[in-house]
Amino acid sequence: MRDPTLMTSAELVRELRDCRNELCHQCGGYLNAHLGRCDDCRWKLEQKENAAP
């Protein structure tokens, strides 16, 4: 991982997305996301909060 102070905002977003995807793979709940397994996921909730205007 590169120094975050030297990364552009697009690179930081990509890095965050990669970290989140890694956590989803560790949890394994993403396989049942269509059944609502990820509805209360900590990472999904943080993403929604950060996207709110």
Backbone as ProteinMPNN parsed JSONL, in Angstrom:
{"seq_chain_A": "MRDPTLMTSAELVRELRDCRNELCHQCGGYLNAHLGRCDDCRWKLEQKENAAP", "coords_chain_A": {"N_chain_A": [[0.845, -1.182, 0.0], [0.501, 2.201, -0.808], [1.714, 5.386, 0.429], [-0.815, 7.12, 2.001], [-0.965, 9.924, 2.015], [0.099, 10.691, -0.338], [-1.571, 9.852, -2.306], [-4.138, 10.163, -4.802], [-7.576, 11.293, -4.661], [-9.21, 9.508, -6.061], [-7.613, 7.227, -6.069], [-7.561, 6.696, -3.34], [-10.26, 6.087, -2.861], [-10.481, 3.768, -4.402], [-8.683, 2.12, -3.009], [-10.01, 1.94, -0.516], [-12.334, 0.624, -1.355], [-11.218, -1.807, -2.177], [-10.279, -2.782, 0.288], [-12.697, -3.068, 1.66], [-13.929, -5.007, 0.06], [-12.225, -7.134, 0.576], [-12.819, -7.632, 3.263], [-15.476, -8.428, 3.005], [-15.131, -10.828, 1.66], [-13.836, -12.304, 3.633], [-15.841, -12.489, 5.555], [-17.874, -13.811, 4.184], [-20.555, -13.496, 3.835], [-21.417, -12.193, 1.585], [-22.131, -13.972, -0.35], [-24.749, -14.571, 0.121], [-26.033, -12.191, -0.221], [-28.192, -11.426, -1.763], [-30.261, -12.411, -0.305], [-30.495, -10.729, 1.75], [-28.488, -10.792, 3.594], [-26.379, -8.991, 3.901], [-27.526, -6.641, 4.728], [-27.372, -5.476, 7.306], [-24.729, -5.053, 7.541], [-21.701, -3.778, 8.785], [-19.876, -2.417, 7.135], [-21.363, -1.795, 4.878], [-23.278, -0.104, 6.004], [-21.662, 2.054, 6.821], [-20.834, 2.947, 4.341], [-23.242, 3.892, 3.255], [-23.8, 5.98, 5.048], [-21.683, 7.72, 4.564], [-22.223, 8.466, 1.98], [-24.477, 9.996, 2.104], [-25.904, 13.242, 1.639]], "CA_chain_A": [[0.0, 0.0, 0.0], [1.245, 3.452, -0.896], [1.484, 6.395, 1.456], [-2.099, 7.777, 1.722], [-0.827, 11.363, 1.81], [0.552, 10.916, -1.709], [-2.552, 9.265, -3.213], [-5.242, 11.018, -5.225], [-8.839, 10.87, -4.065], [-9.674, 8.316, -6.782], [-6.816, 6.1, -5.581], [-8.016, 6.403, -1.98], [-11.556, 5.42, -2.982], [-10.201, 2.425, -4.899], [-8.065, 1.385, -1.901], [-11.077, 1.666, 0.439], [-13.191, -0.397, -1.963], [-10.482, -3.07, -2.125], [-10.28, -3.237, 1.683], [-14.056, -3.495, 1.968], [-14.144, -6.269, -0.638], [-11.478, -8.165, 1.299], [-13.586, -7.956, 4.46], [-16.657, -9.187, 2.575], [-14.704, -12.187, 1.345], [-13.543, -12.97, 4.898], [-17.12, -12.756, 6.212], [-18.569, -14.815, 3.392], [-21.974, -13.175, 3.73], [-21.738, -11.653, 0.263], [-22.721, -15.041, -1.161], [-26.181, -14.538, 0.375], [-26.443, -10.78, -0.206], [-29.516, -11.328, -2.367], [-31.222, -12.808, 0.721], [-30.484, -9.697, 2.785], [-27.441, -11.079, 4.582], [-25.491, -7.831, 4.055], [-28.308, -5.438, 5.048], [-26.9, -4.883, 8.55], [-23.27, -5.105, 7.519], [-21.051, -2.559, 9.26], [-19.223, -1.729, 6.025], [-22.423, -1.26, 4.02], [-23.876, 1.022, 6.715], [-20.727, 3.178, 6.754], [-20.849, 3.441, 2.97], [-24.478, 4.664, 3.096], [-23.664, 7.201, 5.838], [-20.722, 8.608, 3.89], [-22.802, 8.903, 0.703], [-25.582, 10.925, 2.372], [-25.474, 14.66, 1.468]], "C_chain_A": [[0.885, 1.237, 0.0], [0.905, 4.371, 0.268], [0.193, 7.159, 1.12], [-1.985, 9.275, 1.471], [-0.397, 11.694, 0.386], [-0.442, 10.394, -2.75], [-3.621, 10.286, -3.591], [-6.531, 10.507, -4.592], [-9.383, 9.616, -4.754], [-8.911, 7.074, -6.318], [-7.232, 5.707, -4.173], [-9.346, 5.67, -1.992], [-11.356, 3.979, -3.434], [-9.603, 1.551, -3.79], [-9.113, 1.009, -0.851], [-11.989, 0.558, -0.071], [-12.518, -1.77, -1.912], [-10.471, -3.641, -0.713], [-11.657, -3.774, 2.066], [-14.349, -4.844, 1.306], [-13.421, -7.413, 0.059], [-12.236, -8.592, 2.555], [-14.832, -8.758, 4.113], [-16.289, -10.627, 2.25], [-14.383, -12.964, 2.62], [-14.83, -13.356, 5.621], [-17.858, -13.876, 5.498], [-20.046, -14.53, 3.196], [-22.388, -12.67, 2.361], [-22.361, -12.71, -0.642], [-24.243, -15.062, -1.022], [-26.712, -13.111, 0.436], [-27.841, -10.614, -0.776], [-30.624, -11.747, -1.401], [-31.262, -11.811, 1.878], [-29.405, -9.887, 3.827], [-26.579, -9.854, 4.876], [-26.227, -6.558, 4.47], [-27.814, -4.727, 6.299], [-25.382, -4.874, 8.655], [-22.695, -3.747, 7.924], [-20.489, -1.749, 8.086], [-20.252, -1.127, 5.083], [-23.062, -0.044, 4.68], [-22.986, 2.246, 6.66], [-20.729, 3.786, 5.36], [-22.083, 4.311, 2.737], [-24.378, 5.992, 3.837], [-22.745, 8.209, 5.157], [-21.285, 9.156, 2.592], [-23.92, 9.916, 0.898], [-25.091, 12.363, 2.242], [-25.41, 15.423, 2.761]], "O_chain_A": [[1.884, 1.307, 0.715], [-0.066, 4.153, 0.992], [0.112, 7.782, 0.062], [-2.829, 9.844, 0.779], [-0.513, 12.84, -0.051], [-0.181, 10.485, -3.949], [-3.965, 11.162, -2.797], [-6.562, 9.403, -4.048], [-9.958, 8.752, -4.092], [-9.493, 5.997, -6.188], [-7.256, 4.522, -3.84], [-9.545, 4.733, -1.219], [-11.995, 3.068, -2.907], [-9.97, 0.384, -3.648], [-9.108, -0.115, -0.35], [-12.372, -0.338, 0.681], [-13.172, -2.776, -1.636], [-10.636, -4.847, -0.53], [-11.766, -4.812, 2.72], [-14.95, -5.722, 1.924], [-13.936, -8.529, 0.129], [-12.288, -9.779, 2.875], [-15.205, -9.672, 4.849], [-17.057, -11.544, 2.536], [-14.636, -14.168, 2.683], [-14.907, -14.424, 6.229], [-18.4, -14.779, 6.134], [-20.722, -15.251, 2.462], [-23.567, -12.711, 2.009], [-23.05, -12.37, -1.603], [-24.948, -15.511, -1.926], [-27.732, -12.853, 1.076], [-28.597, -9.754, -0.324], [-31.797, -11.47, -1.649], [-31.971, -12.018, 2.863], [-29.41, -9.202, 4.85], [-26.096, -9.701, 5.998], [-25.61, -5.496, 4.555], [-27.833, -3.498, 6.353], [-24.827, -4.705, 9.74], [-23.152, -2.703, 7.458], [-20.619, -0.525, 8.06], [-20.028, -0.044, 4.542], [-23.359, 0.941, 4.004], [-23.476, 3.36, 6.476], [-20.635, 5.004, 5.213], [-21.988, 5.355, 2.092], [-24.816, 7.022, 3.324], [-23.008, 9.412, 5.176], [-20.858, 10.22, 2.145], [-24.279, 10.625, -0.043], [-23.986, 12.679, 2.682], [-25.07, 16.605, 2.765]]}, "name": "protein", "num_of_chains": 1, "seq": "MRDPTLMTSAELVRELRDCRNELCHQCGGYLNAHLGRCDDCRWKLEQKENAAP"}
